[in-house]
Amino acid sequence: MSKSMNNLIRGIWKENPVFVLLLGTCPTLALTSCATNGIGMGLATTFVLIGSNFVVSCISSIVPKKIRIPVYIVVIATFVTVVDLLMQAYAPASLYEALGIFIPLIVVNCIVLGRAEAFASKNTPIQSIFDAIGMGLGFTVALTLLGSIREFIGTGSVFGVKIITCWTTDFLLPGAAPGAFIIVGAILGLKSYINRRAAIKAGKLYIPPAGLDCRNCRICSIEEEE
């Protein structure tokens, strides 16, 4: 498999920004009350990722290191402005209003700035584009999946289409933040189980991603110190 394709696939599963790296949590929990919002936010972020990664990769060699972060933020803000104006002109009014302030806040989304600093600034434009597409698709899939689950459990609908016609009373918990946390936790547990089973089947030792196991938890040491 080529390096570019590996960068593409990695963002969708192995390093999914939501379900592995745990980035972009704010829009993930706030905007995924329905599947439509999730896919809209995901595609908008993907557009910004592709544009900013490409430009950052092209200019990284001429940008002084001391001002690279402000320069990268200006680049990201430019593409956020473009996507904001495009959505305001062509996206359904209900979707644009639902995303609201979270479209401008893509500027400070740690996924976008993180990929610009950690990957695009150190790799070629082509590789950076594939990385952006992979991370963007991973983010979009995660938001759409979470939105579909929350919408279905809450109202019996997916993308506004009633799947269970006899469902007349909405379940409020999935549409609230606590419900989102519970569903995200369940998805993380299922993904970890799938990865563990795949590792066992291949005869390998499964090592959870950093941050999702005891390696980065200091609670036990704090208790011992006390």
N, C-alpha and C positions, 0 to 999 in steps of 0.2 A: 504494500500500500504506500502511495506517495506521501511525502511529508505534508503537503497541502490538504489532502483528503483526511489524513490523520488529525490535523488541526480542526477540520470541519466536524468530524465525528466526535472528537473529544469534548467539545462544548455541549453536545447534545446529551451525552450519557456520562462519560467518565468524570468530567469536570463541569457538570451542569451548574450554572451560576446560582440557582435557587436551591436545588436538592442536594448539592454537594458542597459548593463553596459558601452557601448561605449568604449570598449577596442580594441586594435589591429587595430586602425584606419589607421595607415601607410600602412601595407600590404593590408588592406581592399580596400583602394582607389587606391593603386598603381598596384595591381596584378589582379584586377577583370575586366579587359577589355574584357576578354572572360571566359566562364564557365570552360574550361579545367584548366586554371591557378588557378582559385578559388578552385576547388576540389583538385588539387595537393598541394597547400599551406595548405589547411585545413587538409588533411590527414597527411601531414608531421608534422604539429603542434600537431595533435591528438596523434601521435606516441610519440612525446617528452613529452606531457602532461601525458600520461599513465605511461611511464617509470620513469619520474622525480617524479610524485606524489607517486608512489609505494616506490621508494627508500627513498624519504624524510620522508614518514610516518614511514618507518622501522628504520631510523637513528635519528629521531628527539629527542628521549629521551637521546641520548648519545652525541649530539652536543651542546657545550656550546652556550648560547644565544648570547654572544657578537660576535661570528663568524658565526652565523647560515646563514646569507645572503651570504657571500662568499662561504660557503660550498654548499648551495643550487645552486648557480650559476655554481659551478664546476660540480655538478651532472647534471644540465640542459645542460651545454656545452658538456658533454660526450655523451648524447643522441642526441644532435644536430649533433655532429660529425658522429655518427653512421648513422643517417638518411641522412646526406649529402653524405656520401660514398655509401650508398645503392642506393640513387637516381642517383648518378653519374654513378653507375654500371648498373642499371637496368631500370631506367626511360627513356622515350624518350628524345633524346638529345634536341629537341625543347622545351620541358617542363622544363628541367633542366636549360637551358640557359635563358628561360623567367623568372624563379623564381630568378636566379642569386644570388645577395648579400642578398636577403631576407631570404634565407635558413639559413646562419650563424646568421642572425639577430634575429632568433627565440630565441637565448640565452637571449636577452634583451626584448623579448615580454612580456608586463606586464600581459598578461593572464597567461602565464606559471609560472612566478615568483609569481604572485599574488595568484594562487591556491596553490602553494607549501607553501607559508607563511601563508595564511589565512585559508586553509582547511587541506592539507595533514599533516602539522606539528602538527595538533590537533586531528586527527582522525585515525582510523585503516586503514591498508593497503587495505582491501577490499572496504571500503567506499571511500577511496581516488581514487581507480581505477575507481569505478562507477562515481565519480565526474569528473574525468579526461575524461572518455568516453562521459559523458553528455556535458561538456564544449567543448570538441573537436568536437563532432557531431554538436553542436550548431554553432561553428565557421565555420565548413565545410559547413553546410547548408546555413549559411548567405553569405559566399563568393561565393558559387556556384549559389545561387539565384541571388545575385547582378551581378555576371559575366554573367549569362544567360540573364538577363534583358538588361544589357549594350550591350552585343553582338547582341541580337535580334534587339534592337532599332537602333543600329549603322549599322549593316550589313545585317539584316534579317536572321541571322544564329544562331544556338545553337549547341555548341560542334563542330563547324566547318561544320555542315550540313546545307545547304541552305534551310530554311523553305519557304521563299518567293522567288521563282526562278526568278521573273521579277525584283527583287531588284538589280539594277546595280550601283547605286551611294551611297557610304557610307555616313552616317550621323556622322560627326566628334565629336559633343558635348558629346554623351554618353561615348566615349572612353577617354575623357579628364577629369581632376580632377573636374572642375566645374559640369560636367554632373554627375559624381559619387556622389558628394555632394547632388545634386538635387534628385537623385534616392534614396539615403539613407534617406533623409528627407521625401520623399513620403512614403517609407516603414515604417519608424518610426511613421508617422501620421496614417497610416492604422492599424498598430499593436495597437496603443493607442486607436483607435476607436473600434477595436474588443474587447479589454480588457474592455473598458468602457461599451459597449453594454452588455457584459457578466455579468459585475457587476450589472448593472441596472436590468437585467433579473433575477438575483439571489437575488435582493433586498438589495444589499450591496453598500457601498460607494466606488467608485473607487479612489484610491490614486496612482498617477503616480510614477514611480521609482525615487529615489533621483537623481537630475541632469537634469530631463526632465520636470521640471515645475518651477514655480516662487520661490519655497522654497530656491533654491540655487543661485538665481540671485540677485545681489546687485545694479543693474543699477538704480532702483528707489531711493534707499537710497543715492546713490552717487549724484543724481540730487538734492535731498532734501538738502544734505550737502552743495552743491554749492550755 
